[in-house]
Amino acid sequence: KMRLNIRKKCCRGFSLVELLMGLMVSAVILSAVASLCFAMGIGQEATNEMGQNQAVVRNFSIRFTEYLRSSIWAGVTVNDELYIWLQDSNNNDIVELSELVYYRTMDRVTSNGKIYMITCPADTTRVTLEDILDGSVDSTMRSSSKKESVQLIEGAGSIDFQMPKDGLFMLTFTLQEPTGNRDYQFCGAVRGALMSNTVE
């Protein structure tokens, strides 16, 4: 009889309290694992976004400074947009649309500003530096049948082109990143014969 009681005691199942405790422990562990996975996913997403921003900014910086360095002339218009006269292809001292790079901005004072690079390859329409500076060429470039437009920067705020001194140009803007807003500044110098907004 004693042996029978011992066998029954050894073979009994889990009590309701034990089952509930086990389920609670399992739920806590699963919740912790889920939170960890979620945090890792958010962290990876933020890292990827920052990496993409850095790649975009790096490519923009290289092109921006190189264009200025190799150009004949650059100027900030009355609309605070930048034009670069890359080269005088025909050696005739006349500006043609195909020789220009136009940095156009949209929604520059918002947090979703954009910067476009507009070029017009093979468009031989002639313009003057005066027309560029007073903004008259903006619509001509945008309406050209040869126009090519590339979006370089998106989601920027406080976009501003400046010319601190003759031949030196500066672009500043802010990008919203997972860790907060980050300010960017790019500088480039024109080494051509006509180095500033001044038109003689």
C-alpha positions as a Python dict, from the first residue, in 0.01 Angstrom:
ca = {
    (1, 'K'): (0, 0, 0),
    (2, 'M'): (289, 231, 79),
    (3, 'R'): (446, 155, -259),
    (4, 'L'): (118, 236, -439),
    (5, 'N'): (94, 578, -272),
    (6, 'I'): (452, 665, -366),
    (7, 'R'): (390, 564, -728),
    (8, 'K'): (77, 780, -746),
    (9, 'K'): (263, 1078, -600),
    (10, 'C'): (549, 1040, -849),
    (11, 'C'): (320, 1009, -1149),
    (12, 'R'): (91, 1304, -1075),
    (13, 'G'): (72, 1588, -1339),
    (14, 'F'): (134, 1965, -1307),
    (15, 'S'): (-109, 2156, -1092),
    (16, 'L'): (-307, 2450, -1233),
    (17, 'V'): (-90, 2696, -1041),
    (18, 'E'): (227, 2545, -1186),
    (19, 'L'): (87, 2563, -1539),
    (20, 'L'): (-12, 2926, -1495),
    (21, 'M'): (331, 3014, -1358),
    (22, 'G'): (494, 2841, -1650),
    (23, 'L'): (279, 3031, -1898),
    (24, 'M'): (361, 3361, -1728),
    (25, 'V'): (734, 3293, -1741),
    (26, 'S'): (708, 3195, -2108),
    (27, 'A'): (511, 3512, -2185),
    (28, 'V'): (775, 3729, -2014),
    (29, 'I'): (1054, 3559, -2208),
    (30, 'L'): (870, 3590, -2540),
    (31, 'S'): (791, 3955, -2470),
    (32, 'A'): (1157, 4027, -2395),
    (33, 'V'): (1268, 3851, -2715),
    (34, 'A'): (1009, 4043, -2921),
    (35, 'S'): (1119, 4376, -2770),
    (36, 'L'): (1483, 4296, -2844),
    (37, 'C'): (1404, 4203, -3205),
    (38, 'F'): (1199, 4520, -3249),
    (39, 'A'): (1476, 4738, -3104),
    (40, 'M'): (1735, 4571, -3327),
    (41, 'G'): (1510, 4625, -3630),
    (42, 'I'): (1462, 4994, -3549),
    (43, 'G'): (1834, 5036, -3492),
    (44, 'Q'): (1918, 4867, -3823),
    (45, 'E'): (1663, 5082, -4006),
    (46, 'A'): (1811, 5399, -3856),
    (47, 'T'): (2162, 5286, -3947),
    (48, 'N'): (2056, 5211, -4306),
    (49, 'E'): (1886, 5551, -4338),
    (50, 'M'): (2192, 5734, -4208),
    (51, 'G'): (2413, 5534, -4444),
    (52, 'Q'): (2194, 5624, -4740),
    (53, 'N'): (2198, 5993, -4643),
    (54, 'Q'): (2575, 5989, -4615),
    (55, 'A'): (2612, 5826, -4958),
    (56, 'V'): (2379, 6081, -5119),
    (57, 'V'): (2555, 6374, -4952),
    (58, 'R'): (2900, 6242, -5043),
    (59, 'N'): (2808, 6203, -5411),
    (60, 'F'): (2650, 6548, -5414),
    (61, 'S'): (2957, 6706, -5253),
    (62, 'I'): (3198, 6552, -5505),
    (63, 'R'): (2996, 6668, -5805),
    (64, 'F'): (2920, 7013, -5663),
    (65, 'T'): (3282, 7102, -5581),
    (66, 'E'): (3418, 6950, -5903),
    (67, 'Y'): (3178, 7150, -6121),
    (68, 'L'): (3274, 7472, -5947),
    (69, 'R'): (3645, 7398, -5961),
    (70, 'S'): (3642, 7329, -6335),
    (71, 'S'): (3399, 7607, -6437),
    (72, 'I'): (3449, 7941, -6610),
    (73, 'W'): (3192, 8130, -6403),
    (74, 'A'): (2926, 8077, -6138),
    (75, 'G'): (2658, 8302, -5998),
    (76, 'V'): (2373, 8311, -5746),
    (77, 'T'): (2058, 8454, -5903),
    (78, 'V'): (1805, 8696, -5757),
    (79, 'N'): (1601, 8385, -5676),
    (80, 'D'): (1892, 8250, -5467),
    (81, 'E'): (1965, 7965, -5705),
    (82, 'L'): (2302, 7867, -5847),
    (83, 'Y'): (2419, 7860, -6207),
    (84, 'I'): (2755, 7724, -6321),
    (85, 'W'): (2900, 7797, -6664),
    (86, 'L'): (3107, 7485, -6711),
    (87, 'Q'): (3289, 7560, -7034),
    (88, 'D'): (3287, 7770, -7348),
    (89, 'S'): (3253, 7481, -7593),
    (90, 'N'): (3278, 7699, -7904),
    (91, 'N'): (3540, 7941, -7768),
    (92, 'N'): (3316, 8230, -7866),
    (93, 'D'): (3267, 8393, -7523),
    (94, 'I'): (2893, 8330, -7555),
    (95, 'V'): (2692, 8132, -7303),
    (96, 'E'): (2473, 7853, -7440),
    (97, 'L'): (2224, 7647, -7240),
    (98, 'S'): (2422, 7330, -7312),
    (99, 'E'): (2717, 7479, -7122),
    (100, 'L'): (2523, 7550, -6802),
    (101, 'V'): (2443, 7359, -6486),
    (102, 'Y'): (2143, 7494, -6298),
    (103, 'Y'): (2090, 7400, -5933),
    (104, 'R'): (1720, 7450, -5871),
    (105, 'T'): (1558, 7430, -5529),
    (106, 'M'): (1198, 7358, -5429),
    (107, 'D'): (1032, 7407, -5089),
    (108, 'R'): (1363, 7538, -4960),
    (109, 'V'): (1231, 7676, -4632),
    (110, 'T'): (1037, 7361, -4536),
    (111, 'S'): (1169, 7033, -4400),
    (112, 'N'): (1098, 6862, -4731),
    (113, 'G'): (1310, 7075, -4961),
    (114, 'K'): (1459, 6935, -5279),
    (115, 'I'): (1762, 7023, -5489),
    (116, 'Y'): (1762, 6945, -5861),
    (117, 'M'): (2040, 6965, -6115),
    (118, 'I'): (1910, 7079, -6453),
    (119, 'T'): (2113, 7063, -6772),
    (120, 'C'): (2021, 7106, -7139),
    (121, 'P'): (2265, 6902, -7350),
    (122, 'A'): (2270, 6995, -7721),
    (123, 'D'): (2056, 7307, -7666),
    (124, 'T'): (2248, 7589, -7833),
    (125, 'T'): (2012, 7866, -7722),
    (126, 'R'): (2225, 8169, -7633),
    (127, 'V'): (2185, 8362, -7309),
    (128, 'T'): (2378, 8629, -7124),
    (129, 'L'): (2520, 8633, -6773),
    (130, 'E'): (2290, 8926, -6696),
    (131, 'D'): (1988, 8713, -6794),
    (132, 'I'): (2112, 8435, -6567),
    (133, 'L'): (2156, 8660, -6265),
    (134, 'D'): (1817, 8830, -6295),
    (135, 'G'): (1643, 8491, -6315),
    (136, 'S'): (1531, 8520, -6677),
    (137, 'V'): (1699, 8196, -6779),
    (138, 'D'): (1520, 7982, -6518),
    (139, 'S'): (1207, 7929, -6728),
    (140, 'T'): (1416, 7889, -7044),
    (141, 'M'): (1609, 7601, -6890),
    (142, 'R'): (1299, 7434, -6747),
    (143, 'S'): (1105, 7456, -7073),
    (144, 'S'): (1387, 7338, -7301),
    (145, 'S'): (1306, 7029, -7505),
    (146, 'K'): (1662, 6910, -7430),
    (147, 'K'): (1622, 6945, -7054),
    (148, 'E'): (1752, 6677, -6822),
    (149, 'S'): (1658, 6704, -6455),
    (150, 'V'): (1804, 6495, -6172),
    (151, 'Q'): (1691, 6513, -5810),
    (152, 'L'): (2005, 6526, -5597),
    (153, 'I'): (1875, 6595, -5246),
    (154, 'E'): (1537, 6528, -5086),
    (155, 'G'): (1401, 6606, -4741),
    (156, 'A'): (1627, 6906, -4682),
    (157, 'G'): (1546, 7218, -4484),
    (158, 'S'): (1682, 7574, -4481),
    (159, 'I'): (1849, 7540, -4822),
    (160, 'D'): (2069, 7840, -4891),
    (161, 'F'): (2322, 7930, -5162),
    (162, 'Q'): (2572, 8198, -5064),
    (163, 'M'): (2878, 8370, -5206),
    (164, 'P'): (3091, 8473, -4903),
    (165, 'K'): (3357, 8624, -5126),
    (166, 'D'): (3455, 8656, -5491),
    (167, 'G'): (3486, 8314, -5650),
    (168, 'L'): (3379, 8119, -5342),
    (169, 'F'): (3036, 7957, -5319),
    (170, 'M'): (2866, 7790, -5025),
    (171, 'L'): (2560, 7570, -4995),
    (172, 'T'): (2402, 7489, -4659),
    (173, 'F'): (2102, 7277, -4569),
    (174, 'T'): (1965, 7055, -4292),
    (175, 'L'): (1869, 6689, -4324),
    (176, 'Q'): (1637, 6511, -4086),
    (177, 'E'): (1800, 6192, -3959),
    (178, 'P'): (1693, 5932, -3698),
    (179, 'T'): (1922, 6093, -3439),
    (180, 'G'): (1790, 6444, -3512),
    (181, 'N'): (1852, 6723, -3759),
    (182, 'R'): (2201, 6747, -3905),
    (183, 'D'): (2348, 7054, -4073),
    (184, 'Y'): (2555, 7023, -4390),
    (185, 'Q'): (2780, 7280, -4553),
    (186, 'F'): (2957, 7259, -4889),
    (187, 'C'): (3210, 7504, -5028),
    (188, 'G'): (3361, 7531, -5372),
    (189, 'A'): (3577, 7781, -5553),
    (190, 'V'): (3561, 7885, -5918),
    (191, 'R'): (3902, 7889, -6086),
    (192, 'G'): (3791, 8027, -6420),
    (193, 'A'): (3837, 8371, -6569),
    (194, 'L'): (3503, 8511, -6448),
    (195, 'M'): (3488, 8410, -6085),
    (196, 'S'): (3183, 8580, -5936),
    (197, 'N'): (2838, 8723, -5984),
    (198, 'T'): (2993, 9043, -6120),
    (199, 'V'): (2935, 9091, -6490),
    (200, 'E'): (3159, 9343, -6662),
}
